[in-house]
Amino acid sequence: MISGGVSFYLLVLAIKTLPLGTAYAVWTGMGAVGVAALGIILFKESADLYRLLSITLVIAGIIGLKLTDSH
């Protein structure tokens, strides 16, 4: 509950300096990467090549959005 509130507060802060679409994409993308990483670490979910490559592509997309930000 607290971490969700903190996460949303950080999204609000990000929207002050980033376009809404970029901020939301970064917020959701990092959430997806975090959940996938925790699944691998805590719940011994598969860490096969395709899964790790997919996580890497999400991170690359987040970086690309930030680098192309016009602010």
C-alpha positions, 0 to 999 in steps of 0.5 A, spaced: 500 500 500 505 504 501 509 503 496 504 504 491 502 511 494 510 512 493 510 510 486 504 514 484 507 520 488 513 519 484 509 519 477 506 525 479 513 528 480 515 526 473 509 529 470 512 535 472 518 535 467 516 529 462 510 529 457 505 525 460 506 519 455 513 518 456 512 519 464 506 513 464 510 509 459 516 509 464 512 508 470 509 502 467 515 499 464 519 499 470 513 496 474 513 490 469 520 489 469 520 490 477 515 484 477 518 480 472 525 481 476 522 479 483 518 473 480 525 470 477 528 472 484 523 470 489 519 465 486 524 461 481 520 463 475 524 461 468 530 466 467 530 463 460 533 467 454 527 469 451 524 472 458 531 476 459 531 478 452 524 481 453 525 484 459 532 488 456 527 490 450 522 493 455 528 497 458 531 499 451 524 502 450 524 506 456 531 509 455 529 510 448 523 514 450 527 518 455 532 520 450 527 522 445 524 526 450 523 534 447 523 537 454 
